[in-house]
């Protein structure tokens, strides 16, 4: 997904976020949805909600209490998580 030169810290952020998203894949796939990493910009991670996750009322719970919390715990330098639809 990412090519060319990137800082070691950016690579660590990408790897960690993708690892976290992978942990949630079974939940998403069971409901016909998903998420992917779109970009890392300084202290922000941008995710895209896919399929049924894009309009699901439970996405706030899964993302806010699950994915966002895990990202912020494992990557304290990330201050903001945004979503692209």
VMD Tcl script that draws the C-alpha trace (Angstrom):
set ca {
  {0.00 0.00 0.00}
  {2.84 2.39 0.83}
  {5.93 2.78 -1.30}
  {8.99 4.97 -1.42}
  {10.88 6.54 1.46}
  {9.28 6.88 4.87}
  {10.60 7.60 8.33}
  {11.06 4.67 10.69}
  {8.45 6.16 13.04}
  {5.89 6.35 10.22}
  {6.59 2.72 9.32}
  {6.05 1.72 12.97}
  {2.73 3.60 13.05}
  {1.55 1.94 9.82}
  {2.56 -1.53 11.01}
  {0.89 -1.06 14.41}
  {-2.37 0.32 12.99}
  {-2.58 -2.46 10.41}
  {-1.96 -5.04 13.16}
  {-4.78 -3.54 15.25}
  {-7.17 -3.49 12.27}
  {-6.34 -7.13 11.59}
  {-7.44 -8.05 15.12}
  {-10.87 -6.57 14.40}
  {-11.28 -8.18 10.94}
  {-13.42 -11.12 12.16}
  {-15.93 -8.71 13.72}
  {-16.07 -6.56 10.61}
  {-16.25 -9.43 8.14}
  {-19.08 -11.09 10.07}
  {-21.12 -7.93 9.49}
  {-19.98 -7.30 5.91}
  {-17.74 -4.36 6.71}
  {-14.17 -3.42 7.35}
  {-11.64 -0.66 7.73}
  {-8.34 0.27 6.14}
  {-5.55 2.70 6.85}
  {-5.62 5.61 4.41}
  {-2.86 7.88 5.69}
  {-0.59 8.89 8.53}
  {-0.05 12.64 8.84}
  {2.16 13.78 11.72}
  {0.04 13.00 14.82}
  {-3.06 11.86 12.92}
  {-4.19 8.50 11.53}
  {-6.86 8.46 8.82}
  {-8.99 5.34 8.43}
  {-11.60 4.46 5.82}
  {-14.70 2.54 6.84}
  {-15.70 -0.07 4.29}
  {-18.92 -1.88 3.43}
  {-21.54 -1.97 6.15}
  {-19.23 -0.25 8.65}
  {-19.58 3.01 6.72}
  {-23.17 3.50 7.85}
  {-23.43 1.25 10.89}
  {-24.72 2.64 14.18}
  {-22.31 0.38 16.08}
  {-19.25 1.70 14.27}
  {-18.81 4.39 16.96}
  {-18.62 1.65 19.58}
  {-16.23 -0.60 17.63}
  {-14.02 2.25 16.52}
  {-14.20 4.57 19.52}
  {-14.03 2.04 22.32}
  {-12.01 -0.52 20.42}
  {-9.74 0.56 17.62}
  {-9.18 4.19 18.65}
  {-8.41 3.20 22.22}
  {-5.92 0.54 21.12}
  {-4.21 2.92 18.68}
  {-3.85 5.64 21.32}
  {-2.57 3.16 23.93}
  {0.05 1.64 21.62}
  {0.92 4.87 19.78}
  {0.73 7.76 22.27}
  {2.13 10.14 19.63}
  {-1.17 9.80 17.73}
  {-3.51 12.55 18.95}
  {-6.26 12.36 16.33}
  {-8.02 9.59 14.41}
  {-10.15 10.68 11.46}
  {-12.40 8.75 9.12}
  {-12.79 8.87 5.38}
  {-15.92 7.37 3.84}
}
mol new
graphics top color blue
foreach p $ca { graphics top sphere $p radius 0.5 }
foreach p [lrange $ca 0 end-1] q [lrange $ca 1 end] { graphics top cylinder $p $q radius 0.2 }
display resetview
